[in-house]
Structure formats: C-alpha cells, structure tokens
C-alpha cells in the first residue's frame, strides 16, 4: 500500500505542476498580446496625427493661394466631414496660424494671420 500512496502523490504533484505551468504560459501569452496591441494602437494614433497635420498643411497652402476660405472649402479640399474640417480649422486658429471672421457661425471664413 505504501507504494500505491507514493505513486498517487507523485502523479498528483506532477498534475499540479502541469496545471501551474499551463497557467503561467497563458499569462505570458496574454502579456505578449497586450504589448503587441499597444504597439499597434500607438502606431495607429501616430498615423492619425500625421494625417491631421498633413490636412492642416493643405489648408494653409490653400490659404496662401486664396485670401480666405470657408469650412466647406476645407471639407472639399480634404474630403472630410464638416466636423473634421471644423476641428482642423479650430486647431489652426488656436495655434495662431489662422483667424476666423464673419458676422455669424454660418458665414465664418478663415484667413492667415
């Protein structure tokens, strides 16, 4: 009987070790996947930032050609929504690169400062 108890305990310890090893391996895989995801997300955000800066640069180039533009001009130039064009123009205004003028929000135009 003592041999069977010894074998039972040995198999039990082997099973526990195997379970712990699998759990540790899963945790390592999860950490690696999270790291990969965060790299992809930061690359995505970097690309978005580059796209935004390129759009703002195009707006400034258009303003050099024309004395003033509207939000619609920026939309058509960049092929973006009204909200995106407004956001780009607002950022340029906050940066002090353009100024907004007009009697109402609908009639707002932009020019270089």
N, CA, C and O atoms as a GROMACS GRO file, in nm:
protein
  452
    1UNK      N    1   0.080  -0.120   0.000
    1UNK     CA    2   0.000   0.000   0.000
    1UNK      C    3   0.084   0.126   0.000
    1UNK      O    4   0.044   0.225  -0.060
    2UNK      N    5   0.195   0.124   0.064
    2UNK     CA    6   0.276   0.243   0.071
    2UNK      C    7   0.328   0.283  -0.066
    2UNK      O    8   0.344   0.401  -0.095
    3UNK      N    9   0.354   0.184  -0.153
    3UNK     CA   10   0.396   0.215  -0.291
    3UNK      C   11   0.284   0.282  -0.369
    3UNK      O   12   0.310   0.376  -0.445
    4UNK      N   13   0.161   0.238  -0.353
    4UNK     CA   14   0.050   0.297  -0.426
    4UNK      C   15   0.024   0.440  -0.379
    4UNK      O   16  -0.013   0.526  -0.460
    5UNK      N   17   0.042   0.467  -0.251
    5UNK     CA   18   0.025   0.603  -0.200
    5UNK      C   19   0.136   0.692  -0.256
    5UNK      O   20   0.111   0.806  -0.296
    6UNK      N   21   0.257   0.639  -0.260
    6UNK     CA   22   0.370   0.715  -0.314
    6UNK      C   23   0.346   0.749  -0.461
    6UNK      O   24   0.371   0.862  -0.503
    7UNK      N   25   0.298   0.654  -0.539
    7UNK     CA   26   0.270   0.676  -0.681
    7UNK      C   27   0.156   0.777  -0.697
    7UNK      O   28   0.163   0.865  -0.782
    8UNK      N   29   0.053   0.765  -0.615
    8UNK     CA   30  -0.060   0.858  -0.619
    8UNK      C   31  -0.012   1.001  -0.591
    8UNK      O   32  -0.051   1.093  -0.662
    9UNK      N   33   0.069   1.019  -0.489
    9UNK     CA   34   0.121   1.151  -0.454
    9UNK      C   35   0.211   1.205  -0.566
    9UNK      O   36   0.205   1.324  -0.597
   10UNK      N   37   0.292   1.121  -0.626
   10UNK     CA   38   0.380   1.163  -0.735
   10UNK      C   39   0.298   1.211  -0.855
   10UNK      O   40   0.329   1.314  -0.914
   11UNK      N   41   0.195   1.136  -0.892
   11UNK     CA   42   0.110   1.177  -1.003
   11UNK      C   43   0.033   1.306  -0.971
   11UNK      O   44   0.013   1.391  -1.058
   12UNK      N   45  -0.010   1.320  -0.846
   12UNK     CA   46  -0.080   1.440  -0.804
   12UNK      C   47   0.012   1.562  -0.814
   12UNK      O   48  -0.031   1.666  -0.862
   13UNK      N   49   0.134   1.550  -0.769
   13UNK     CA   50   0.231   1.660  -0.780
   13UNK      C   51   0.264   1.691  -0.925
   13UNK      O   52   0.279   1.808  -0.962
   14UNK      N   53   0.275   1.589  -1.006
   14UNK     CA   54   0.301   1.608  -1.149
   14UNK      C   55   0.184   1.682  -1.214
   14UNK      O   56   0.206   1.773  -1.294
   15UNK      N   57   0.062   1.646  -1.180
   15UNK     CA   58  -0.056   1.711  -1.236
   15UNK      C   59  -0.062   1.858  -1.192
   15UNK      O   60  -0.089   1.946  -1.275
   16UNK      N   61  -0.037   1.885  -1.065
   16UNK     CA   62  -0.039   2.023  -1.015
   16UNK      C   63   0.068   2.106  -1.085
   16UNK      O   64   0.043   2.220  -1.122
   17UNK      N   65   0.186   2.051  -1.104
   17UNK     CA   66   0.294   2.120  -1.174
   17UNK      C   67   0.254   2.151  -1.317
   17UNK      O   68   0.280   2.261  -1.366
   18UNK      N   69   0.193   2.056  -1.383
   18UNK     CA   70   0.149   2.076  -1.521
   18UNK      C   71   0.043   2.186  -1.529
   18UNK      O   72   0.049   2.269  -1.620
   19UNK      N   73  -0.052   2.188  -1.439
   19UNK     CA   74  -0.156   2.291  -1.438
   19UNK      C   75  -0.094   2.428  -1.415
   19UNK      O   76  -0.128   2.523  -1.485
   20UNK      N   77  -0.004   2.440  -1.319
   20UNK     CA   78   0.062   2.567  -1.292
   20UNK      C   79   0.144   2.614  -1.412
   20UNK      O   80   0.146   2.733  -1.443
   21UNK      N   81   0.210   2.522  -1.479
   21UNK     CA   82   0.289   2.556  -1.598
   21UNK      C   83   0.199   2.610  -1.709
   21UNK      O   84   0.234   2.707  -1.775
   22UNK      N   85   0.084   2.547  -1.731
   22UNK     CA   86  -0.010   2.592  -1.833
   22UNK      C   87  -0.064   2.731  -1.798
   22UNK      O   88  -0.074   2.817  -1.886
   23UNK      N   89  -0.097   2.755  -1.672
   23UNK     CA   90  -0.146   2.887  -1.630
   23UNK      C   91  -0.039   2.994  -1.651
   23UNK      O   92  -0.070   3.104  -1.696
   24UNK      N   93   0.083   2.962  -1.618
   24UNK     CA   94   0.193   3.057  -1.638
   24UNK      C   95   0.213   3.087  -1.787
   24UNK      O   96   0.233   3.202  -1.825
   25UNK      N   97   0.207   2.986  -1.869
   25UNK     CA   98   0.221   3.004  -2.014
   25UNK      C   99   0.110   3.091  -2.070
   25UNK      O  100   0.135   3.178  -2.153
   26UNK      N  101  -0.013   3.069  -2.025
   26UNK     CA  102  -0.126   3.153  -2.070
   26UNK      C  103  -0.106   3.299  -2.029
   26UNK      O  104  -0.135   3.389  -2.107
   27UNK      N  105  -0.057   3.321  -1.909
   27UNK     CA  106  -0.033   3.458  -1.862
   27UNK      C  107   0.073   3.526  -1.948
   27UNK      O  108   0.060   3.644  -1.982
   28UNK      N  109   0.179   3.454  -1.982
   28UNK     CA  110   0.284   3.511  -2.067
   28UNK      C  111   0.230   3.544  -2.206
   28UNK      O  112   0.263   3.649  -2.262
   29UNK      N  113   0.148   3.458  -2.260
   29UNK     CA  114   0.089   3.483  -2.392
   29UNK      C  115   0.000   3.606  -2.388
   29UNK      O  116   0.001   3.688  -2.480
   30UNK      N  117  -0.078   3.622  -2.281
   30UNK     CA  118  -0.166   3.737  -2.267
   30UNK      C  119  -0.084   3.866  -2.259
   30UNK      O  120  -0.121   3.966  -2.321
   31UNK      N  121   0.025   3.866  -2.185
   31UNK     CA  122   0.110   3.984  -2.174
   31UNK      C  123   0.168   4.020  -2.311
   31UNK      O  124   0.170   4.138  -2.348
   32UNK      N  125   0.214   3.921  -2.384
   32UNK     CA  126   0.270   3.947  -2.518
   32UNK      C  127   0.164   4.003  -2.612
   32UNK      O  128   0.194   4.093  -2.692
   33UNK      N  129   0.042   3.952  -2.605
   33UNK     CA  130  -0.065   4.003  -2.691
   33UNK      C  131  -0.101   4.146  -2.654
   33UNK      O  132  -0.128   4.226  -2.743
   34UNK      N  133  -0.101   4.179  -2.526
   34UNK     CA  134  -0.130   4.316  -2.484
   34UNK      C  135  -0.021   4.411  -2.532
   34UNK      O  136  -0.051   4.522  -2.576
   35UNK      N  137   0.103   4.369  -2.524
   35UNK     CA  138   0.212   4.453  -2.573
   35UNK      C  139   0.199   4.476  -2.723
   35UNK      O  140   0.217   4.588  -2.771
   36UNK      N  141   0.167   4.371  -2.796
   36UNK     CA  142   0.150   4.384  -2.941
   36UNK      C  143   0.035   4.479  -2.972
   36UNK      O  144   0.046   4.561  -3.063
   37UNK      N  145  -0.074   4.468  -2.898
   37UNK     CA  146  -0.190   4.555  -2.917
   37UNK      C  147  -0.157   4.700  -2.889
   37UNK      O  148  -0.202   4.788  -2.962
   38UNK      N  149  -0.079   4.726  -2.785
   38UNK     CA  150  -0.047   4.865  -2.752
   38UNK      C  151   0.045   4.925  -2.856
   38UNK      O  152   0.036   5.045  -2.883
   39UNK      N  153   0.134   4.846  -2.914
   39UNK     CA  154   0.221   4.896  -3.021
   39UNK      C  155   0.136   4.932  -3.142
   39UNK      O  156   0.156   5.036  -3.204
   40UNK      N  157   0.041   4.846  -3.176
   40UNK     CA  158  -0.045   4.872  -3.290
   40UNK      C  159  -0.129   4.998  -3.266
   40UNK      O  160  -0.149   5.077  -3.358
   41UNK      N  161  -0.179   5.015  -3.144
   41UNK     CA  162  -0.261   5.131  -3.114
   41UNK      C  163  -0.179   5.258  -3.123
   41UNK      O  164  -0.226   5.358  -3.177
   42UNK      N  165  -0.056   5.256  -3.070
   42UNK     CA  166   0.023   5.378  -3.076
   42UNK      C  167   0.062   5.409  -3.220
   42UNK      O  168   0.072   5.526  -3.258
   43UNK      N  169   0.085   5.306  -3.301
   43UNK     CA  170   0.115   5.330  -3.442
   43UNK      C  171  -0.007   5.389  -3.512
   43UNK      O  172   0.005   5.478  -3.596
   44UNK      N  173  -0.124   5.340  -3.477
   44UNK     CA  174  -0.249   5.392  -3.532
   44UNK      C  175  -0.265   5.539  -3.498
   44UNK      O  176  -0.298   5.621  -3.584
   45UNK      N  177  -0.242   5.574  -3.370
   45UNK     CA  178  -0.255   5.713  -3.328
   45UNK      C  179  -0.151   5.802  -3.394
   45UNK      O  180  -0.178   5.917  -3.426
   46UNK      N  181  -0.033   5.747  -3.415
   46UNK     CA  182   0.072   5.824  -3.483
   46UNK      C  183   0.030   5.853  -3.628
   46UNK      O  184   0.048   5.964  -3.677
   47UNK      N  185  -0.026   5.753  -3.694
   47UNK     CA  186  -0.071   5.773  -3.831
   47UNK      C  187  -0.185   5.874  -3.838
   47UNK      O  188  -0.191   5.955  -3.931
   48UNK      N  189  -0.275   5.871  -3.740
   48UNK     CA  190  -0.383   5.969  -3.736
   48UNK      C  191  -0.328   6.110  -3.719
   48UNK      O  192  -0.373   6.203  -3.785
   49UNK      N  193  -0.231   6.124  -3.631
   49UNK     CA  194  -0.169   6.255  -3.609
   49UNK      C  195  -0.101   6.306  -3.734
   49UNK      O  196  -0.109   6.425  -3.766
   50UNK      N  197  -0.033   6.217  -3.805
   50UNK     CA  198   0.033   6.256  -3.930
   50UNK      C  199  -0.069   6.298  -4.035
   50UNK      O  200  -0.047   6.394  -4.109
   51UNK      N  201  -0.180   6.226  -4.041
   51UNK     CA  202  -0.286   6.260  -4.137
   51UNK      C  203  -0.345   6.397  -4.105
   51UNK      O  204  -0.370   6.477  -4.194
   52UNK      N  205  -0.366   6.424  -3.975
   52UNK     CA  206  -0.422   6.552  -3.934
   52UNK      C  207  -0.326   6.666  -3.969
   52UNK      O  208  -0.368   6.769  -4.022
   53UNK      N  209  -0.198   6.647  -3.940
   53UNK     CA  210  -0.100   6.752  -3.971
   53UNK      C  211  -0.091   6.776  -4.121
   53UNK      O  212  -0.076   6.890  -4.165
   54UNK      N  213  -0.100   6.669  -4.201
   54UNK     CA  214  -0.099   6.685  -4.346
   54UNK      C  215  -0.222   6.763  -4.393
   54UNK      O  216  -0.212   6.847  -4.482
   55UNK      N  217  -0.337   6.736  -4.333
   55UNK     CA  218  -0.459   6.810  -4.367
   55UNK      C  219  -0.448   6.956  -4.332
   55UNK      O  220  -0.486   7.043  -4.410
   56UNK      N  221  -0.394   6.985  -4.214
   56UNK     CA  222  -0.378   7.124  -4.173
   56UNK      C  223  -0.278   7.196  -4.265
   56UNK      O  224  -0.295   7.314  -4.295
   57UNK      N  225  -0.177   7.126  -4.308
   57UNK     CA  226  -0.079   7.185  -4.400
   57UNK      C  227  -0.145   7.219  -4.534
   57UNK      O  228  -0.117   7.325  -4.592
   58UNK      N  229  -0.232   7.130  -4.583
   58UNK     CA  230  -0.303   7.156  -4.708
   58UNK      C  231  -0.393   7.279  -4.695
   58UNK      O  232  -0.405   7.359  -4.788
   59UNK      N  233  -0.457   7.292  -4.578
   59UNK     CA  234  -0.542   7.410  -4.555
   59UNK      C  235  -0.459   7.537  -4.562
   59UNK      O  236  -0.499   7.636  -4.623
   60UNK      N  237  -0.343   7.535  -4.499
   60UNK     CA  238  -0.255   7.653  -4.501
   60UNK      C  239  -0.208   7.684  -4.643
   60UNK      O  240  -0.198   7.801  -4.680
   61UNK      N  241  -0.179   7.581  -4.722
   61UNK     CA  242  -0.138   7.603  -4.861
   61UNK      C  243  -0.252   7.665  -4.942
   61UNK      O  244  -0.229   7.753  -5.025
   62UNK      N  245  -0.375   7.618  -4.916
   62UNK     CA  246  -0.491   7.676  -4.985
   62UNK      C  247  -0.508   7.823  -4.946
   62UNK      O  248  -0.541   7.906  -5.030
   63UNK      N  249  -0.485   7.853  -4.819
   63UNK     CA  250  -0.497   7.992  -4.773
   63UNK      C  251  -0.389   8.082  -4.833
   63UNK      O  252  -0.410   8.202  -4.845
   64UNK      N  253  -0.277   8.026  -4.871
   64UNK     CA  254  -0.173   8.106  -4.938
   64UNK      C  255  -0.217   8.141  -5.080
   64UNK      O  256  -0.182   8.246  -5.132
   65UNK      N  257  -0.293   8.050  -5.142
   65UNK     CA  258  -0.343   8.075  -5.277
   65UNK      C  259  -0.462   8.169  -5.276
   65UNK      O  260  -0.471   8.261  -5.357
   66UNK      N  261  -0.554   8.146  -5.182
   66UNK     CA  262  -0.673   8.229  -5.170
   66UNK      C  263  -0.657   8.314  -5.044
   66UNK      O  264  -0.588   8.272  -4.951
   67UNK      N  265  -0.716   8.428  -5.038
   67UNK     CA  266  -0.704   8.512  -4.919
   67UNK      C  267  -0.788   8.461  -4.803
   67UNK      O  268  -0.752   8.479  -4.687
   68UNK      N  269  -0.901   8.397  -4.836
   68UNK     CA  270  -0.989   8.346  -4.731
   68UNK      C  271  -1.059   8.221  -4.779
   68UNK      O  272  -1.081   8.202  -4.899
   69UNK      N  273  -1.093   8.135  -4.685
   69UNK     CA  274  -1.165   8.012  -4.718
   69UNK      C  275  -1.276   7.990  -4.616
   69UNK      O  276  -1.279   8.053  -4.510
   70UNK      N  277  -1.368   7.900  -4.651
   70UNK     CA  278  -1.475   7.861  -4.559
   70UNK      C  279  -1.451   7.718  -4.515
   70UNK      O  280  -1.361   7.649  -4.564
   71UNK      N  281  -1.532   7.675  -4.421
   71UNK     CA  282  -1.527   7.536  -4.376
   71UNK      C  283  -1.555   7.442  -4.494
   71UNK      O  284  -1.492   7.337  -4.507
   72UNK      N  285  -1.650   7.481  -4.580
   72UNK     CA  286  -1.682   7.398  -4.697
   72UNK      C  287  -1.562   7.381  -4.788
   72UNK      O  288  -1.539   7.273  -4.843
   73UNK      N  289  -1.483   7.488  -4.805
   73UNK     CA  290  -1.362   7.478  -4.887
   73UNK      C  291  -1.266   7.373  -4.830
   73UNK      O  292  -1.209   7.293  -4.903
   74UNK      N  293  -1.250   7.375  -4.697
   74UNK     CA  294  -1.161   7.280  -4.631
   74UNK      C  295  -1.215   7.138  -4.645
   74UNK      O  296  -1.139   7.044  -4.668
   75UNK      N  297  -1.347   7.122  -4.631
   75UNK     CA  298  -1.409   6.991  -4.648
   75UNK      C  299  -1.381   6.933  -4.786
   75UNK      O  300  -1.338   6.819  -4.799
   76UNK      N  301  -1.405   7.014  -4.888
   76UNK     CA  302  -1.387   6.968  -5.026
   76UNK      C  303  -1.240   6.939  -5.055
   76UNK      O  304  -1.208   6.841  -5.122
   77UNK      N  305  -1.151   7.023  -5.006
   77UNK     CA  306  -1.008   7.004  -5.028
   77UNK      C  307  -0.960   6.872  -4.970
   77UNK      O  308  -0.885   6.799  -5.035
   78UNK      N  309  -1.002   6.842  -4.848
   78UNK     CA  310  -0.952   6.724  -4.778
   78UNK      C  311  -1.039   6.600  -4.793
   78UNK      O  312  -0.996   6.488  -4.764
   79UNK      N  313  -1.163   6.620  -4.838
   79UNK     CA  314  -1.254   6.506  -4.848
   79UNK      C  315  -1.294   6.453  -4.711
   79UNK      O  316  -1.301   6.332  -4.690
   80UNK      N  317  -1.318   6.545  -4.617
   80UNK     CA  318  -1.353   6.507  -4.480
   80UNK      C  319  -1.491   6.562  -4.444
   80UNK      O  320  -1.551   6.638  -4.520
   81UNK      N  321  -1.538   6.525  -4.327
   81UNK     CA  322  -1.669   6.572  -4.281
   81UNK      C  323  -1.661   6.716  -4.234
   81UNK      O  324  -1.553   6.772  -4.217
   82UNK      N  325  -1.778   6.775  -4.213
   82UNK     CA  326  -1.787   6.911  -4.161
   82UNK      C  327  -1.718   6.920  -4.025
   82UNK      O  328  -1.644   7.014  -3.998
   83UNK      N  329  -1.744   6.821  -3.939
   83UNK     CA  330  -1.686   6.822  -3.805
   83UNK      C  331  -1.533   6.816  -3.809
   83UNK      O  332  -1.466   6.885  -3.732
   84UNK      N  333  -1.479   6.733  -3.897
   84UNK     CA  334  -1.333   6.721  -3.908
   84UNK      C  335  -1.272   6.850  -3.960
   84UNK      O  336  -1.170   6.896  -3.907
   85UNK      N  337  -1.332   6.909  -4.062
   85UNK     CA  338  -1.281   7.035  -4.115
   85UNK      C  339  -1.286   7.143  -4.008
   85UNK      O  340  -1.193   7.222  -3.994
   86UNK      N  341  -1.395   7.147  -3.931
   86UNK     CA  342  -1.408   7.244  -3.822
   86UNK      C  343  -1.298   7.222  -3.718
   86UNK      O  344  -1.237   7.318  -3.670
   87UNK      N  345  -1.274   7.098  -3.684
   87UNK     CA  346  -1.171   7.066  -3.585
   87UNK      C  347  -1.032   7.112  -3.632
   87UNK      O  348  -0.957   7.171  -3.554
   88UNK      N  349  -0.999   7.086  -3.758
   88UNK     CA  350  -0.870   7.128  -3.813
   88UNK      C  351  -0.858   7.280  -3.812
   88UNK      O  352  -0.755   7.335  -3.772
   89UNK      N  353  -0.963   7.348  -3.856
   89UNK     CA  354  -0.960   7.495  -3.859
   89UNK      C  355  -0.953   7.553  -3.718
   89UNK      O  356  -0.882   7.652  -3.696
   90UNK      N  357  -1.024   7.494  -3.624
   90UNK     CA  358  -1.017   7.540  -3.485
   90UNK      C  359  -0.876   7.523  -3.428
   90UNK      O  360  -0.826   7.611  -3.358
   91UNK      N  361  -0.813   7.410  -3.460
   91UNK     CA  362  -0.676   7.388  -3.412
   91UNK      C  363  -0.580   7.490  -3.471
   91UNK      O  364  -0.494   7.544  -3.401
   92UNK      N  365  -0.595   7.518  -3.600
   92UNK     CA  366  -0.510   7.619  -3.664
   92UNK      C  367  -0.533   7.756  -3.601
   92UNK      O  368  -0.440   7.835  -3.587
   93UNK      N  369  -0.657   7.784  -3.565
   93UNK     CA  370  -0.689   7.912  -3.501
   93UNK      C  371  -0.625   7.919  -3.362
   93UNK      O  372  -0.568   8.021  -3.325
   94UNK      N  373  -0.634   7.810  -3.285
   94UNK     CA  374  -0.574   7.807  -3.152
   94UNK      C  375  -0.421   7.818  -3.159
   94UNK      O  376  -0.358   7.874  -3.070
   95UNK      N  377  -0.363   7.764  -3.265
   95UNK     CA  378  -0.218   7.773  -3.285
   95UNK      C  379  -0.176   7.912  -3.331
   95UNK      O  380  -0.057   7.943  -3.337
   96UNK      N  381  -0.274   7.997  -3.362
   96UNK     CA  382  -0.244   8.133  -3.407
   96UNK      C  383  -0.201   8.142  -3.552
   96UNK      O  384  -0.139   8.241  -3.592
   97UNK      N  385  -0.231   8.042  -3.630
   97UNK     CA  386  -0.190   8.041  -3.771
   97UNK      C  387  -0.298   8.096  -3.863
   97UNK      O  388  -0.268   8.146  -3.972
   98UNK      N  389  -0.424   8.087  -3.820
   98UNK     CA  390  -0.534   8.145  -3.897
   98UNK      C  391  -0.624   8.221  -3.800
   98UNK      O  392  -0.619   8.201  -3.679
   99UNK      N  393  -0.706   8.308  -3.857
   99UNK     CA  394  -0.807   8.375  -3.776
   99UNK      C  395  -0.942   8.360  -3.843
   99UNK      O  396  -0.953   8.360  -3.965
  100UNK      N  397  -1.044   8.346  -3.760
  100UNK     CA  398  -1.181   8.333  -3.808
  100UNK      C  399  -1.246   8.471  -3.803
  100UNK      O  400  -1.223   8.550  -3.712
  101UNK      N  401  -1.328   8.497  -3.904
  101UNK     CA  402  -1.403   8.622  -3.904
  101UNK      C  403  -1.535   8.600  -3.976
  101UNK      O  404  -1.549   8.504  -4.052
  102UNK      N  405  -1.629   8.685  -3.951
  102UNK     CA  406  -1.762   8.675  -4.012
  102UNK      C  407  -1.867   8.718  -3.912
  102UNK      O  408  -1.842   8.724  -3.792
  103UNK      N  409  -1.984   8.748  -3.964
  103UNK     CA  410  -2.090   8.801  -3.879
  103UNK      C  411  -2.163   8.692  -3.800
  103UNK      O  412  -2.217   8.720  -3.693
  104UNK      N  413  -2.164   8.569  -3.852
  104UNK     CA  414  -2.231   8.460  -3.781
  104UNK      C  415  -2.151   8.331  -3.804
  104UNK      O  416  -2.059   8.326  -3.885
  105UNK      N  417  -2.190   8.228  -3.730
  105UNK     CA  418  -2.120   8.099  -3.743
  105UNK      C  419  -2.132   8.044  -3.886
  105UNK      O  420  -2.037   7.985  -3.937
  106UNK      N  421  -2.246   8.063  -3.949
  106UNK     CA  422  -2.266   8.015  -4.086
  106UNK      C  423  -2.179   8.090  -4.186
  106UNK      O  424  -2.141   8.034  -4.289
  107UNK      N  425  -2.149   8.213  -4.157
  107UNK     CA  426  -2.072   8.296  -4.251
  107UNK      C  427  -1.924   8.305  -4.213
  107UNK      O  428  -1.852   8.390  -4.266
  108UNK      N  429  -1.879   8.218  -4.122
  108UNK     CA  430  -1.740   8.223  -4.077
  108UNK      C  431  -1.646   8.190  -4.193
  108UNK      O  432  -1.666   8.093  -4.266
  109UNK      N  433  -1.545   8.272  -4.205
  109UNK     CA  434  -1.438   8.249  -4.302
  109UNK      C  435  -1.305   8.253  -4.227
  109UNK      O  436  -1.297   8.301  -4.114
  110UNK      N  437  -1.204   8.202  -4.290
  110UNK     CA  438  -1.073   8.194  -4.227
  110UNK      C  439  -0.970   8.258  -4.319
  110UNK      O  440  -0.980   8.252  -4.442
  111UNK      N  441  -0.868   8.320  -4.256
  111UNK     CA  442  -0.757   8.379  -4.332
  111UNK      C  443  -0.631   8.362  -4.249
  111UNK      O  444  -0.636   8.341  -4.128
  112UNK      N  445  -0.518   8.371  -4.317
  112UNK     CA  446  -0.389   8.360  -4.248
  112UNK      C  447  -0.370   8.479  -4.154
  112UNK      O  448  -0.416   8.589  -4.182
  113UNK      N  449  -0.302   8.456  -4.045
  113UNK     CA  450  -0.273   8.565  -3.951
  113UNK      C  451  -0.141   8.632  -3.988
  113UNK      O  452  -0.099   8.726  -3.921
   0.00000   0.00000   0.00000
